Amino acid sequence: MLALAGFTALVIVAIAALAVFNSTGGAGAATFTPNDEGLIPVGHKAPAFTAERVGGGQVSVGDDEAEATMLVFFATWCPHCQAEAPVMSELESQYEGLQMVMVGIDGEDNPQKVQQFVEEYDIESPAVYDPALGPEYEVSGYPTTYVLDGENRVVGAHSGEAPREVYEGWIEEAL
């Protein structure tokens, strides 16, 4: 009976350790499968656009100016977007030649909320609030991230959180 109790305790500890391992990403990019169903497929050209920045001015995507572009479609209230925001802030400063654009599209948001979000997470990249871009990019959840190469072709697309290593791989491929 004591051996059975010890074995049960060992199994519970092993399951808990496995759950923690998987929740922290486990092997990270090695086991990651993008949630890209319904998004613009890899290899296809993404729509070009010019939008008003929430801080003033304009930003253009698809004008062949950037070596690579990372589009992050988000909502300010989204906990997954909030969790990924520090990673986005780090990635924008890590890669020279990367244009990151934070795109607020949710109806509960507005330009002021988008501006507050990027300031709170120290994101220096251009941010826009343009709900019309959601359908154009086939966004169905938050966050949705696209990495585009210099010809505006999709290198990677994902809806939801992803390991940093996945984004780094896509960015390096795009550059």
TIVOZA-826892 format. One record per residue: residue in three letters; x, y, z of N, C-alpha, C in turn. Coordinates in steps of 0.001 Angstrom, whole numbers, padded with zeros to 6 digits, always signed. Layout:
ALAXYZXYZXYZ;...
//
This chain:
MET+000816-001175+000000+000000+000000+000000+000872+001256+000000;LEU+001928+001240+000802+002846+002376+000863+003549+002570-000482;ALA+003896+001479-001159+004536+001579-002469+003584+002200-003494;LEU+002319+001839-003432+001328+002404-004341+001166+003908-004108;ALA+001148+004322-002858+001032+005753-002532+002260+006501-003034;GLY+003440+005909-002858+004679+006542-003342+004683+006653-004848;PHE+004245+005604-005535+004174+005626-006999+003186+006691-007478;THR+002049+006787-006816+001040+007792-007177+001603+009201-007009;ALA+002303+009436-005904+002913+010752-005671+003930+011067-006752;LEU+004723+010068-007147+005726+010260-008198+005069+010609-009539;VAL+003973+009945-009857+003251+010226-011095+002690+011647-011070;ILE+002147+012067-009946+001599+013426-009821+002698+014458-010006;VAL+003844+014243-009414+004969+015170-009570+005425+015205-011033;ALA+005487+014060-011672+005906+014010-013080+004910+014755-013974;ILE+003629+014593-013730+002610+015290-014520+002715+016796-014302;ALA+002906+017213-013064+003039+018645-012769+004274+019224-013456;ALA+005381+018494-013416+006602+018972-014074+006403+019082-015579;LEU+005735+018112-016156+005456+018146-017588+004555+019324-017946;ALA+003568+019603-017116+002669+020742-017360+003432+022054-017314;VAL+004326+022214-016348+005138+023433-016259+006052+023532-017470;PHE+006676+022417-017848+007574+022405-019008+006831+022832-020269;ASN+005642+022292-020476+004865+022640-021671+004343+024064-021624;SER+003989+024596-020456+003459+025952-020379+004543+026993-020593;THR+005787+026633-020395+006875+027587-020626+007461+027436-022016;GLY+006802+026677-022845+007247+026586-024226+007962+025299-024544;GLY+008354+024540-023527+009039+023281-023792+010236+023495-024671;ALA+010236+022858-025813+011351+022972-026741+011244+024216-027611;GLY+010205+025022-027390+010084+026289-028116+009766+026081-029575;ALA+010580+026687-030409+010323+026696-031844+010362+025302-032456;ALA+011086+024385-031850+011234+023046-032421+009901+022296-032500;THR+009004+022567-031565+007735+021850-031538+006549+022748-031897;PHE+006810+023960-032338+005757+024925-032604+005114+024680-033962;THR+003791+024721-033989+003031+024659-035234+002201+025932-035330;PRO+002424+026746-036363+001672+028001-036473+000165+027773-036595;ASN-000583+028638-035953-002033+028669-036104-002312+029664-037229;ASP-002216+029177-038456-002310+030076-039606-003518+029792-040503;GLU-004425+028960-040019-005613+028645-040819-006439+029914-041034;GLY-006766+030179-042275-007559+031342-042611-006751+032613-042813;LEU-005465+032587-042478-004614+033760-042670-004038+033759-044088;ILE-003443+034863-044484-002798+034929-045793-001688+033879-045806;PRO-001675+032978-046773-000706+031881-046767+000743+032342-046969;VAL+001649+031571-046376+003076+031800-046563+003376+031752-048062;GLY+004189+032703-048506+004556+032797-049913+003686+033738-050719;HIS+002494+034052-050210+001594+034977-050905+001961+036415-050553;LYS+001634+037299-051464+001883+038717-051245+000797+039289-050331;ALA+001227+040067-049339+000302+040714-048411-000165+042043-048995;PRO-001357+042493-048624-001839+043782-049128-000956+044937-048650;ALA-000656+045841-049539+000074+047051-049170-000912+048043-048579;PHE-000429+048914-047698-001298+049957-047149-000470+051118-046622;THR-001130+052240-046528-000600+053416-045847-001655+053810-044832;ALA-001235+054035-043580-002185+054359-042515-001641+055497-041661;GLU-002558+056167-040985-002192+057244-040067-001652+056644-038779;ARG-000487+057107-038356+000081+056681-037072-000695+057345-035941;VAL-000839+056638-034826-001578+057218-033702-000840+058409-033102;GLY+000457+058499-033274+001224+059619-032758+001422+060725-033782;GLY+000800+060603-034943+000951+061584-036015+001827+061052-037125;GLY+001575+061475-038317+002319+061016-039478+001687+059785-040086;GLN+002415+059181-041017+001910+058001-041699+002961+056894-041692;VAL+002502+055685-041893+003378+054537-042074+002864+053763-043282;SER+003801+053272-044081+003443+052484-045262+004035+051092-045152;VAL+003273+050132-045603+003717+048738-045661+003556+048289-047102;GLY+004598+047666-047632+004531+047153-048997+005061+048103-050031;ASP+005787+049115-049592+006336+050085-050541+007795+049775-050898;ASP+008255+048584-050548+009614+048107-050838+010696+048913-050127;GLU+010324+049664-049081+011297+050438-048311+011968+049576-047241;ALA+011221+048662-046622+011740+047863-045515+012309+046544-046024;GLU+013388+046089-045381+013941+044771-045701+012989+043673-045241;ALA+012358+043903-044087+011385+042963-043526+010390+043767-042698;THR+009177+043266-042615+008130+043927-041845+007453+042910-040950;MET+007212+043313-039721+006453+042492-038783+005194+043266-038427;LEU+004045+042716-038799+002762+043323-038481+002150+042588-037300;VAL+001816+043329-036259+001214+042734-035071-000172+043334-034897;PHE-001202+042540-035190-002586+042959-035021-002992+042613-033591;PHE-003463+043621-032846-003709+043409-031424-004912+044196-030936;ALA-005320+043880-029722-006328+044651-028992-005713+045004-027647;THR-005936+046216-027188-005292+046667-025947-005734+045860-024732;TRP-006947+045315-024744-007494+044561-023619-007068+043097-023622;CYS-006459+042631-024698-006135+041207-024895-004964+040770-024013;PRO-005165+039786-023106-004072+039352-022233-002903+038719-023006;HIS-003181+038050-024120-002102+037457-024917-001278+038547-025592;CYS-001943+039605-026025-001242+040744-026631-000362+041423-025590;GLN-000883+041557-024386-000122+042164-023295+001089+041307-022941;ALA+000917+039988-022969+002035+039088-022649+003134+039156-023709;GLU+002747+039320-024976+003740+039366-026051+004354+040739-026271;ALA+003726+041782-025763+004208+043144-026014+005676+043349-025616;PRO+006138+042862-024464+007563+043047-024142+008491+042359-025147;VAL+008080+041216-025667+008874+040514-026680+008945+041352-027950;MET+007817+041925-028345+007792+042767-029546+008711+043971-029373;SER+008693+044552-028185+009562+045693-027899+011033+045311-028043;GLU+011384+044131-027571+012772+043662-027682+013141+043334-029126;LEU+012227+042700-029852+012519+042319-031236+012742+043534-032123;GLU+011972+044602-031902+012114+045778-032760+013498+046401-032645;SER+014114+046303-031473+015453+046879-031308+016556+045878-031638;GLN+016216+044613-031720+017206+043554-031967+017599+043459-033441;TYR+016689+043796-034353+016924+043564-035775+016955+044854-036578;GLU+018117+045189-037059+018235+046323-037973+017636+045886-039308;GLY+016882+046731-039930+016234+046382-041192+014823+045870-041018;LEU+014396+045697-039755+013037+045242-039482+012146+046442-039216;GLN+011062+046541-039954+010020+047522-039679+008905+046788-038950;MET+008640+047183-037721+007523+046594-036992+006395+047618-036993;VAL+005173+047139-037189+004006+048012-037138+002979+047338-036231;MET+002602+048037-035183+001559+047573-034277+000232+048086-034831;VAL-000724+047169-035060-001968+047535-035721-003153+047231-034796;GLY-003732+048281-034230-004930+048133-033422-006145+048104-034331;ILE-006985+047073-034165-008142+046944-035054-009443+046685-034303;ASP-009381+046521-032991-010565+046129-032242-011514+047306-032046;GLY-012810+047047-032153-013832+048079-032011-013915+048686-030620;GLU-013410+047973-029598-013397+048518-028243-012242+049490-028032;ASP-011315+049532-028968-010151+050405-028866-010386+051702-029627;ASN-009422+052585-029550-009408+053839-030289-007945+054280-030378;PRO-007634+055312-031135-006236+055725-031275-005549+056042-029943;GLN-006270+056635-029004-005667+056974-027715-005288+055717-026924;LYS-006162+054714-026923-005860+053460-026216-004665+052756-026859;VAL-004597+052771-028185-003466+052152-028890-002173+052882-028529;GLN-002204+054200-028505-001027+054986-028135-000594+054665-026703;GLN-001540+054579-025775-001219+054236-024389-000594+052851-024297;PHE-001113+051904-025067-000593+050535-025053+000869+050504-025476;VAL+001191+051121-026599+002575+051067-027085+003511+051836-026161;GLU+003029+052898-025540+003861+053629-024577+004095+052795-023326;GLU+003048+052131-022836+003163+051305-021632+004200+050196-021807;TYR+004267+049624-023001+005190+048514-023248+006468+048960-023949;ASP+006688+050259-024016+007919+050828-024567+008183+050353-025998;ILE+007121+050321-026785+007237+049942-028189+007406+051228-028990;GLU+008519+051336-029676+008830+052564-030401+008409+052521-031864;SER+008055+051355-032344+007641+051198-033740+006346+051945-033992;PRO+006062+052225-035260+004804+052886-035582+003611+052048-035123;ALA+002591+052747-034637+001345+052096-034245+000208+052812-034953;VAL-000746+052019-035426-001909+052578-036111-003169+051984-035505;TYR-004263+052713-035657-005565+052172-035312-006411+052255-036574;ASP-006633+051083-037183-007364+051041-038442-008120+049713-038529;PRO-009357+049665-037997-010131+048422-038011-010323+047817-039395;ALA-010267+048616-040462-010451+048084-041818-009324+047135-042220;LEU-008175+047217-041556-007057+046328-041904-007267+044897-041406;GLY-008106+044707-040405-008371+043357-039894-008906+042427-040965;PRO-010015+042766-041606-010532+041894-042666-009573+041773-043855;GLU-008878+042852-044166-007951+042819-045300-006835+041794-045081;TYR-006419+041645-043819-005373+040685-043468-005939+039392-042886;GLU-007270+039236-042958-007955+038010-042545-007726+037672-041074;VAL-007662+038695-040225-007427+038516-038794-008714+038038-038132;SER-008599+036946-037376-009769+036417-036680-009540+036294-035175;GLY-008341+036627-034695-008042+036543-033265-006858+037423-032925;TYR-006656+037591-031612-005559+038453-031138-004582+037657-030298;PRO-003325+037967-030391-002692+038730-031469-002592+037889-032736;THR-002530+038549-033864-002203+037896-035130-000964+038603-035660;THR+000040+037810-035990+001325+038366-036407+001706+037836-037776;TYR+002137+038756-038619+002683+038418-039933+004114+038923-039992;VAL+004991+038132-040588+006333+038597-040925+006425+038553-042448;LEU+006788+039703-043030+006850+039869-044482+008272+040150-044910;ASP+008650+039659-046081+009978+039967-046606+009946+041306-047344;GLY+011051+041686-047946+011165+042966-048630+010249+043109-049830;GLU+009742+042002-050348+008800+042042-051473+007353+041927-051002;ASN+007168+042038-049692+005849+041990-049061+005208+040601-049137;ARG+006031+039568-049251+005522+038194-049236+005541+037659-047804;VAL+004527+036887-047465+004399+036339-046118+005453+035253-045903;VAL+006281+035460-044885+007284+034475-044477+006731+033624-043342;GLY+005950+034246-042468+005335+033535-041357+004072+034250-040934;ALA+003084+033474-040473+001821+034035-040005+001310+033166-038869;HIS+000765+033833-037846+000279+033080-036688-000746+033902-035933;SER-001796+033232-035483-002786+033850-034616-002633+033237-033232;GLY-002324+034084-032245-002080+033628-030875-000655+033951-030472;GLU-000300+033538-029263+001070+033736-028794+001987+032701-029437;ALA+003244+033085-029610+004238+032167-030170+005545+032359-029428;PRO+006384+031338-029395+007701+031501-028779+008539+032543-029522;ARG+009308+033282-028787+010180+034306-029357+011048+033737-030481;GLU+011528+032510-030301+012404+031882-031282+011726+031727-032641;VAL+010412+031541-032642+009669+031419-033898+009726+032744-034642;TYR+009432+033824-033928+009484+035146-034556+010893+035462-035045;GLU+011884+035135-034246+013275+035384-034651+013614+034629-035933;GLY+013185+033384-036030+013443+032596-037236+012788+033208-038460;TRP+011542+033628-038311+010832+034254-039437+011492+035556-039844;ILE+011878+036365-038851+012534+037655-039144+013844+037427-039880;GLU+014645+036489-039390+015933+036200-040031+015734+035694-041453;GLU+014713+034887-041661+014404+034405-043014+013982+035561-043916;ALA+013210+036495-043376+012730+037640-044153+013852+038595-044501;LEU+014795+038732-043600+015918+039659-043849+016897+039040-044828;
//
